[in-house]
Amino acid sequence: VSTVIVVGGAGDYFDVADHVIMMDEYRPKDVTDLAHKIAIELPTQRKEESSDKFGRICRRVPDPDSINPKRGNKFKVKASSKDVIHFGRNNIELSNLEQLLNREQAKTIGYILVFALQKGIIDGQSSLGDILNKIFNILEKEGLKIISPFNYPDGDYVKPRPYEVGAALNRLRTLKVKRVEI
């Protein structure tokens, strides 16, 4: 996990920092070696913030039964803007996904999720990462027409990155996942 910590006038993290950049008259200056020397000479008085480290890393496995793009007997997938996908009876809020370009890209994400459900890619056994890899491998080979309900692109599809598809699925309020330890 990469972390950037901005600290003013304290050396509490010199002992664990991989790089220390100091601003000198608004110019960045690498002072890593000096910071590490200071950390040896003046050990930190910092208290451990947690008894655990990060804990175990788990795979997140989406439950396909918790993802329902239907409203009644019909699929409802529509993007009213780049910030909202109407997905069945739910709305997926995308307003903080800054990389999304337009409504068409949001709509494409919705159809990608439907495609993944219909083709059994979201199977209750595969992790979110594995699901995204499978989807984007298929899209790379077949193109976006594969997600169209009519197997024919209507010109309104804009390919998103896997991150945005994963983020959209994570924002679906009905989503249930099980955690599987690696």
CYANA upper distance limits for C-alpha pairs under 8 A (distance plus 0.5 A):
 11 GLY  CA     35 ALA  CA      8.24
 11 GLY  CA     39 ALA  CA      8.13
 11 GLY  CA     44 THR  CA      8.21
 12 ASP  CA     44 THR  CA      6.15
 12 ASP  CA     45 GLN  CA      7.83
 12 ASP  CA     46 ARG  CA      6.66
 13 TYR  CA     17 ALA  CA      6.51
 13 TYR  CA     44 THR  CA      8.22
 14 PHE  CA     20 VAL  CA      7.98
 14 PHE  CA     35 ALA  CA      6.12
 14 PHE  CA     36 HIS  CA      6.51
 14 PHE  CA     38 ILE  CA      8.18
 14 PHE  CA     39 ALA  CA      6.15
 15 ASP  CA     35 ALA  CA      8.39
 15 ASP  CA     36 HIS  CA      6.69
 15 ASP  CA     39 ALA  CA      5.77
 15 ASP  CA     40 ILE  CA      8.10
 15 ASP  CA     43 PRO  CA      8.41
 15 ASP  CA     44 THR  CA      8.04
 18 ASP  CA     32 THR  CA      7.98
 19 HIS  CA     30 ASP  CA      7.97
 19 HIS  CA     31 VAL  CA      8.31
 19 HIS  CA     32 THR  CA      5.77
 20 VAL  CA     30 ASP  CA      6.56
 20 VAL  CA     31 VAL  CA      6.06
 20 VAL  CA     32 THR  CA      5.07
 20 VAL  CA     35 ALA  CA      7.39
 21 ILE  CA     28 PRO  CA      6.58
 21 ILE  CA     29 LYS  CA      5.93
 21 ILE  CA     30 ASP  CA      5.12
 21 ILE  CA     31 VAL  CA      6.30
 21 ILE  CA     32 THR  CA      7.45
 22 MET  CA     28 PRO  CA      6.12
 22 MET  CA     29 LYS  CA      5.61
 22 MET  CA     30 ASP  CA      6.82
 22 MET  CA     31 VAL  CA      6.90
 23 MET  CA     27 ARG  CA      5.72
 23 MET  CA     28 PRO  CA      5.04
 23 MET  CA     29 LYS  CA      6.56
 24 ASP  CA     28 PRO  CA      6.74
 24 ASP  CA     29 LYS  CA      7.14
 31 VAL  CA     35 ALA  CA      6.60
 32 THR  CA     36 HIS  CA      6.69
 33 ASP  CA     37 LYS  CA      6.84
 34 LEU  CA     38 ILE  CA      6.76
 35 ALA  CA     39 ALA  CA      6.67
 36 HIS  CA     40 ILE  CA      6.91
 37 LYS  CA     41 GLU  CA      6.83
 38 ILE  CA     42 LEU  CA      6.30
 39 ALA  CA     43 PRO  CA      5.92
 39 ALA  CA     44 THR  CA      7.41
 56 ARG  CA    181 GLU  CA      7.53
 56 ARG  CA    182 ILE  CA      8.47
 57 ILE  CA    181 GLU  CA      6.91
 57 ILE  CA    182 ILE  CA      6.97
 58 CYS  CA    179 ARG  CA      6.16
 58 CYS  CA    180 VAL  CA      5.77
 58 CYS  CA    181 GLU  CA      4.85
 58 CYS  CA    182 ILE  CA      6.11
 59 ARG  CA    127 SER  CA      6.21
 59 ARG  CA    128 LEU  CA      8.06
 59 ARG  CA    179 ARG  CA      6.10
 59 ARG  CA    180 VAL  CA      5.55
 59 ARG  CA    181 GLU  CA      6.64
 59 ARG  CA    182 ILE  CA      6.99
 60 ARG  CA    127 SER  CA      5.75
 60 ARG  CA    128 LEU  CA      6.40
 60 ARG  CA    177 VAL  CA      6.50
 60 ARG  CA    178 LYS  CA      6.40
 60 ARG  CA    179 ARG  CA      5.42
 60 ARG  CA    180 VAL  CA      7.03
 61 VAL  CA    124 GLY  CA      6.65
 61 VAL  CA    125 GLN  CA      6.75
 61 VAL  CA    126 SER  CA      6.24
 61 VAL  CA    127 SER  CA      4.81
 61 VAL  CA    128 LEU  CA      6.36
 61 VAL  CA    177 VAL  CA      5.70
 61 VAL  CA    178 LYS  CA      5.73
 61 VAL  CA    179 ARG  CA      6.78
 61 VAL  CA    180 VAL  CA      7.78
 62 PRO  CA     66 SER  CA      8.46
 62 PRO  CA    122 ILE  CA      7.44
 62 PRO  CA    123 ASP  CA      8.39
 62 PRO  CA    124 GLY  CA      6.34
 62 PRO  CA    125 GLN  CA      8.43
 62 PRO  CA    126 SER  CA      8.14
 62 PRO  CA    127 SER  CA      7.41
 62 PRO  CA    128 LEU  CA      7.13
 62 PRO  CA    175 LEU  CA      7.49
 62 PRO  CA    176 LYS  CA      6.49
 62 PRO  CA    177 VAL  CA      4.84
 62 PRO  CA    178 LYS  CA      7.12
 63 ASP  CA     67 ILE  CA      7.81
 63 ASP  CA    122 ILE  CA      8.03
 63 ASP  CA    123 ASP  CA      7.80
 63 ASP  CA    124 GLY  CA      5.40
 63 ASP  CA    175 LEU  CA      7.57
 63 ASP  CA    176 LYS  CA      6.03
 63 ASP  CA    177 VAL  CA      6.03
 63 ASP  CA    178 LYS  CA      7.87
 64 PRO  CA    117 LEU  CA      7.33
 64 PRO  CA    122 ILE  CA      6.30
 64 PRO  CA    123 ASP  CA      6.62
 64 PRO  CA    124 GLY  CA      6.39
 66 SER  CA    174 THR  CA      6.11
 66 SER  CA    175 LEU  CA      5.56
 66 SER  CA    176 LYS  CA      6.26
 67 ILE  CA    172 LEU  CA      8.36
 67 ILE  CA    174 THR  CA      7.11
 67 ILE  CA    175 LEU  CA      6.48
 68 ASN  CA     87 PHE  CA      8.09
 68 ASN  CA     88 GLY  CA      6.59
 68 ASN  CA     89 ARG  CA      8.45
 69 PRO  CA     75 PHE  CA      6.04
 69 PRO  CA     76 LYS  CA      6.41
 69 PRO  CA     77 VAL  CA      7.21
 69 PRO  CA     87 PHE  CA      5.55
 69 PRO  CA     88 GLY  CA      4.43
 69 PRO  CA     89 ARG  CA      7.80
 69 PRO  CA    114 VAL  CA      7.24
 70 LYS  CA     74 LYS  CA      5.81
 70 LYS  CA     75 PHE  CA      4.70
 70 LYS  CA     76 LYS  CA      6.07
 70 LYS  CA     87 PHE  CA      7.91
 70 LYS  CA     88 GLY  CA      4.82
 70 LYS  CA     89 ARG  CA      7.52
 71 ARG  CA     75 PHE  CA      6.61
 71 ARG  CA     76 LYS  CA      6.47
 71 ARG  CA     88 GLY  CA      5.23
 71 ARG  CA     89 ARG  CA      6.15
 75 PHE  CA     88 GLY  CA      6.93
 76 LYS  CA     86 HIS  CA      7.43
 76 LYS  CA     87 PHE  CA      6.23
 76 LYS  CA     88 GLY  CA      5.34
 76 LYS  CA     89 ARG  CA      8.42
 77 VAL  CA     85 ILE  CA      7.42
 77 VAL  CA     86 HIS  CA      6.06
 77 VAL  CA     87 PHE  CA      5.35
 77 VAL  CA     88 GLY  CA      7.00
 77 VAL  CA    107 LYS  CA      7.59
 77 VAL  CA    110 GLY  CA      6.45
 77 VAL  CA    111 TYR  CA      7.33
 78 LYS  CA     85 ILE  CA      6.20
 78 LYS  CA     86 HIS  CA      5.57
 78 LYS  CA     87 PHE  CA      7.31
 78 LYS  CA    107 LYS  CA      6.31
 78 LYS  CA    110 GLY  CA      7.85
 79 ALA  CA     83 ASP  CA      8.40
 79 ALA  CA     84 VAL  CA      6.24
 79 ALA  CA     85 ILE  CA      4.86
 79 ALA  CA     86 HIS  CA      6.42
 79 ALA  CA    103 ARG  CA      6.35
 79 ALA  CA    104 GLU  CA      7.82
 79 ALA  CA    106 ALA  CA      6.44
 79 ALA  CA    107 LYS  CA      5.44
 79 ALA  CA    110 GLY  CA      8.46
 80 SER  CA     84 VAL  CA      6.58
 80 SER  CA     85 ILE  CA      7.18
 80 SER  CA     86 HIS  CA      7.99
 80 SER  CA    103 ARG  CA      7.14
 81 SER  CA     85 ILE  CA      8.08
 81 SER  CA    102 ASN  CA      7.39
 81 SER  CA    103 ARG  CA      5.00
 81 SER  CA    106 ALA  CA      7.89
 82 LYS  CA     94 LEU  CA      7.63
 82 LYS  CA     95 SER  CA      7.96
 82 LYS  CA    100 LEU  CA      7.11
 82 LYS  CA    101 LEU  CA      7.36
 82 LYS  CA    102 ASN  CA      5.22
 82 LYS  CA    103 ARG  CA      4.53
 82 LYS  CA    104 GLU  CA      7.81
 82 LYS  CA    105 GLN  CA      7.52
 82 LYS  CA    106 ALA  CA      5.81
 83 ASP  CA     93 GLU  CA      6.48
 83 ASP  CA     94 LEU  CA      4.94
 83 ASP  CA     95 SER  CA      4.91
 83 ASP  CA     96 ASN  CA      8.40
 83 ASP  CA     97 LEU  CA      8.46
 83 ASP  CA    103 ARG  CA      8.06
 83 ASP  CA    106 ALA  CA      7.83
 84 VAL  CA     91 ASN  CA      6.88
 84 VAL  CA     92 ILE  CA      6.10
 84 VAL  CA     93 GLU  CA      5.42
 84 VAL  CA     94 LEU  CA      6.13
 84 VAL  CA     95 SER  CA      7.71
 84 VAL  CA    106 ALA  CA      7.78
 85 ILE  CA     91 ASN  CA      6.05
 85 ILE  CA     92 ILE  CA      5.54
 85 ILE  CA     93 GLU  CA      7.31
 85 ILE  CA     94 LEU  CA      8.17
 85 ILE  CA    106 ALA  CA      6.88
 85 ILE  CA    107 LYS  CA      7.10
 85 ILE  CA    110 GLY  CA      7.13
 86 HIS  CA     90 ASN  CA      6.52
 86 HIS  CA     91 ASN  CA      5.03
 86 HIS  CA     92 ILE  CA      6.95
 87 PHE  CA     91 ASN  CA      6.17
 87 PHE  CA     92 ILE  CA      7.35
 87 PHE  CA    110 GLY  CA      7.40
 90 ASN  CA    172 LEU  CA      7.98
 90 ASN  CA    173 ARG  CA      8.04
 91 ASN  CA    172 LEU  CA      7.85
 92 ILE  CA    168 ALA  CA      7.03
 92 ILE  CA    169 LEU  CA      8.48
 92 ILE  CA    171 ARG  CA      6.42
 92 ILE  CA    172 LEU  CA      5.85
 92 ILE  CA    173 ARG  CA      8.07
 93 GLU  CA    168 ALA  CA      8.06
 93 GLU  CA    171 ARG  CA      7.08
 93 GLU  CA    172 LEU  CA      8.38
 94 LEU  CA    168 ALA  CA      7.12
 94 LEU  CA    171 ARG  CA      8.21
 97 LEU  CA    164 GLU  CA      7.56
 97 LEU  CA    167 ALA  CA      8.41
 99 GLN  CA    164 GLU  CA      8.33
100 LEU  CA    105 GLN  CA      7.22
100 LEU  CA    106 ALA  CA      7.74
100 LEU  CA    160 PRO  CA      7.89
100 LEU  CA    164 GLU  CA      8.03
101 LEU  CA    105 GLN  CA      7.04
102 ASN  CA    106 ALA  CA      7.20
103 ARG  CA    107 LYS  CA      6.70
104 GLU  CA    108 THR  CA      6.63
104 GLU  CA    156 ASP  CA      6.00
104 GLU  CA    157 TYR  CA      6.02
104 GLU  CA    158 VAL  CA      6.31
105 GLN  CA    109 ILE  CA      6.88
105 GLN  CA    157 TYR  CA      6.71
105 GLN  CA    158 VAL  CA      5.10
105 GLN  CA    159 LYS  CA      6.75
105 GLN  CA    160 PRO  CA      6.59
106 ALA  CA    110 GLY  CA      7.07
107 LYS  CA    111 TYR  CA      6.91
107 LYS  CA    157 TYR  CA      7.79
108 THR  CA    112 ILE  CA      6.56
108 THR  CA    157 TYR  CA      5.92
108 THR  CA    158 VAL  CA      6.77
108 THR  CA    159 LYS  CA      7.27
108 THR  CA    160 PRO  CA      7.97
109 ILE  CA    113 LEU  CA      6.83
109 ILE  CA    160 PRO  CA      7.42
109 ILE  CA    164 GLU  CA      8.25
109 ILE  CA    165 VAL  CA      6.19
109 ILE  CA    168 ALA  CA      8.05
110 GLY  CA    114 VAL  CA      6.96
111 TYR  CA    115 PHE  CA      6.55
111 TYR  CA    147 ILE  CA      6.44
111 TYR  CA    148 SER  CA      7.54
112 ILE  CA    116 ALA  CA      6.64
112 ILE  CA    135 ILE  CA      8.31
112 ILE  CA    147 ILE  CA      6.44
112 ILE  CA    165 VAL  CA      8.31
113 LEU  CA    117 LEU  CA      6.81
113 LEU  CA    165 VAL  CA      8.22
113 LEU  CA    169 LEU  CA      8.19
114 VAL  CA    118 GLN  CA      6.63
114 VAL  CA    147 ILE  CA      8.43
115 PHE  CA    119 LYS  CA      6.53
115 PHE  CA    147 ILE  CA      6.08
116 ALA  CA    120 GLY  CA      6.61
116 ALA  CA    121 ILE  CA      5.36
116 ALA  CA    122 ILE  CA      6.19
116 ALA  CA    131 ILE  CA      8.46
116 ALA  CA    135 ILE  CA      7.34
117 LEU  CA    121 ILE  CA      6.59
117 LEU  CA    122 ILE  CA      5.85
117 LEU  CA    123 ASP  CA      8.10
121 ILE  CA    126 SER  CA      8.28
121 ILE  CA    131 ILE  CA      6.60
121 ILE  CA    134 LYS  CA      7.72
121 ILE  CA    135 ILE  CA      7.95
122 ILE  CA    126 SER  CA      7.28
122 ILE  CA    131 ILE  CA      6.83
126 SER  CA    130 ASP  CA      6.41
126 SER  CA    131 ILE  CA      6.67
127 SER  CA    131 ILE  CA      6.65
128 LEU  CA    132 LEU  CA      6.70
128 LEU  CA    166 GLY  CA      7.63
129 GLY  CA    133 ASN  CA      6.73
130 ASP  CA    134 LYS  CA      6.68
131 ILE  CA    135 ILE  CA      6.68
132 LEU  CA    136 PHE  CA      6.61
132 LEU  CA    162 PRO  CA      6.49
132 LEU  CA    165 VAL  CA      8.21
132 LEU  CA    166 GLY  CA      7.62
133 ASN  CA    137 ASN  CA      6.54
133 ASN  CA    162 PRO  CA      8.34
134 LYS  CA    138 ILE  CA      6.83
135 ILE  CA    139 LEU  CA      6.72
136 PHE  CA    140 GLU  CA      6.44
136 PHE  CA    162 PRO  CA      7.63
137 ASN  CA    141 LYS  CA      6.96
138 ILE  CA    142 GLU  CA      6.36
138 ILE  CA    143 GLY  CA      8.10
139 LEU  CA    143 GLY  CA      5.25
139 LEU  CA    144 LEU  CA      6.49
139 LEU  CA    146 ILE  CA      7.80
142 GLU  CA    146 ILE  CA      6.72
144 LEU  CA    148 SER  CA      7.81
144 LEU  CA    153 PRO  CA      7.43
144 LEU  CA    157 TYR  CA      7.51
144 LEU  CA    159 LYS  CA      7.80
145 LYS  CA    151 ASN  CA      5.92
145 LYS  CA    152 TYR  CA      5.60
145 LYS  CA    153 PRO  CA      5.23
146 ILE  CA    151 ASN  CA      6.00
146 ILE  CA    152 TYR  CA      7.95
147 ILE  CA    151 ASN  CA      7.16
148 SER  CA    152 TYR  CA      6.25
148 SER  CA    153 PRO  CA      6.43
148 SER  CA    154 ASP  CA      8.48
153 PRO  CA    157 TYR  CA      7.60
160 PRO  CA    164 GLU  CA      6.91
160 PRO  CA    165 VAL  CA      7.57
161 ARG  CA    165 VAL  CA      7.32
162 PRO  CA    166 GLY  CA      6.66
163 TYR  CA    167 ALA  CA      6.47
164 GLU  CA    168 ALA  CA      6.49
165 VAL  CA    169 LEU  CA      6.78
166 GLY  CA    170 ASN  CA      6.64
167 ALA  CA    171 ARG  CA      6.77
168 ALA  CA    172 LEU  CA      7.08
169 LEU  CA    175 LEU  CA      7.87
170 ASN  CA    175 LEU  CA      7.51
171 ARG  CA    175 LEU  CA      8.38
